[in-house]
Amino acid sequence: MIIVGEKINTSRKTIEEAIKKRDAAFITKVARDQAEAGAHYIDVNAGTFLDQEVDCLCWLVETVQDEVDMPLCLDSPNPRALSEAMKRHKGEPMINSISLEEDRLQSLLPVITSQPCCVVALCMAKTAMPTTMEERVQVGSELIKKLTGEGFPLEKIYVDPLVQPISVGTSMGIATLGAINKIMNDFPGVNTICGLSNISFGLPERRLINRNFLALCISYGLSAVILDPTDQQLMATLLAVEMLLGRDEYCGNFIDAYQNGRIAGG
Amino acid sequence: MSEFKALTEAVVKGDIKTAIAETQNALDAGSNAQSILDKGLIATMDEVGERFSKRLIFVPQMLRSAKTMQECTKLLQPFFQEGDVTSKGKVLIGTVKGDLHDIGKNLVSMMMEGAGFTITDLGVDVSPEKFVQKAQEVEPDIVAMSALLSTTMPAMPQTIEALQKAGLRDKIRVMIGGAPVTEKYAQQITADSYASDAGSAVSKAKKLLGVS
């Protein structure tokens, strides 16, 4: 399971403050903690800075990679921020994200085909958000075909089937889970990825809901996830589920985590 | 409100069947449609909105109550007399240009409708031109804009400017909301109000128009 550490995001007040002050020590600690907790990519997002987003994102890339030897997940809806950040990135980044929305697709295609990278392909169509599993699969399939048509390697595509809150519709969970399963089956070799927190919007006990959703996503075939790897309870769920699905020889990872105190109580 | 106790309970619980039955009972008993709307439905939705703001209930309950009220209002429609004041104000709402997110906006629309406002919902990806065109047609008291991406937020000041250029800004109050939007941003772009969720959107709207 590929883990993208989500914590360096300006939607968190402490991160926004640290970036404002250019507090490199704070940011690198958050990155390092996530790396040590098992992240394979560190997500960096400076979205709340609006006009200064490009500068802030570039600063994040340089600051984190100065101290932490890990590829980053460059997270922005702004194509210019992504291409500028890519220029400063050492190694192969993950680009978060491309979609079928006209602007994003046209401006990002040349960017992601210009240097080696992975890309998150978000199942957003041109005129409306998908509301059903079928719509997600349709948009996802179209995106995959467009990207591979441009020579982009299938295994470097991480399809995000869009997570919408269960509080606004009882089929929202199944829509995402079914889409993950279908896409993984229809395009062997492709990857799927998602964040968790959208699913629990508007409900109490969000962490409980999120980690159970993680378990379901993994069992439906999700191959990568954007989460907080320093959340022990969440990571314990991930380890337990991977083990239960037969992906942990001799239960080694699970027992190792337990012996190192990383499995939080229950 | 004790006048329509059974109706109120049904709306709170989101029990459409009972709510419709109770609405019919009230009409049969000679209650005035306006009175049923104000005391049995709108007042109940005010209560629901408050409970939501206090986190006593959650989004699904709010949605369920709003849907229940919608069904009851449909039943009352033919009984309103001309001249009845059935609206607290007109609201034109939409998600801004380039942005397809609508869940939050839909919640706000539902709750405002429940509170007695008349809603014209333009959907998503609404350009400044479209906001202006519809505002000229509908003559709203409030224009409400939603954005969920930092890249689409600039459409908000653009829309305000477009309303200004069309000579409509003085007659309209502008409200904004959405995950990346802040009170500070609202002040920066000279919007009249900012709301962080559907519950507070209703109270802010009432405040803007000086209604209760």
HADDOCK unambig.tbl for C-alpha pairs under 7 A between the chains (distance, minus, plus):
assign (segid A and resid 47 and name CA) (segid B and resid 150 and name CA) 6.05 0.50 0.50
assign (segid A and resid 48 and name CA) (segid B and resid 150 and name CA) 6.37 0.50 0.50
assign (segid A and resid 48 and name CA) (segid B and resid 180 and name CA) 6.53 0.50 0.50
assign (segid A and resid 50 and name CA) (segid B and resid 150 and name CA) 6.21 0.50 0.50
assign (segid A and resid 77 and name CA) (segid B and resid 151 and name CA) 6.55 0.50 0.50
assign (segid A and resid 78 and name CA) (segid B and resid 151 and name CA) 6.41 0.50 0.50
assign (segid A and resid 127 and name CA) (segid B and resid 100 and name CA) 6.93 0.50 0.50
assign (segid A and resid 128 and name CA) (segid B and resid 100 and name CA) 5.57 0.50 0.50
assign (segid A and resid 129 and name CA) (segid B and resid 100 and name CA) 6.16 0.50 0.50
assign (segid A and resid 129 and name CA) (segid B and resid 101 and name CA) 6.93 0.50 0.50
assign (segid A and resid 167 and name CA) (segid B and resid 59 and name CA) 6.06 0.50 0.50
assign (segid A and resid 167 and name CA) (segid B and resid 60 and name CA) 5.25 0.50 0.50
assign (segid A and resid 168 and name CA) (segid B and resid 60 and name CA) 6.24 0.50 0.50
assign (segid A and resid 202 and name CA) (segid B and resid 58 and name CA) 6.03 0.50 0.50
assign (segid A and resid 202 and name CA) (segid B and resid 59 and name CA) 5.12 0.50 0.50
assign (segid A and resid 203 and name CA) (segid B and resid 58 and name CA) 5.90 0.50 0.50
assign (segid A and resid 203 and name CA) (segid B and resid 59 and name CA) 6.80 0.50 0.50
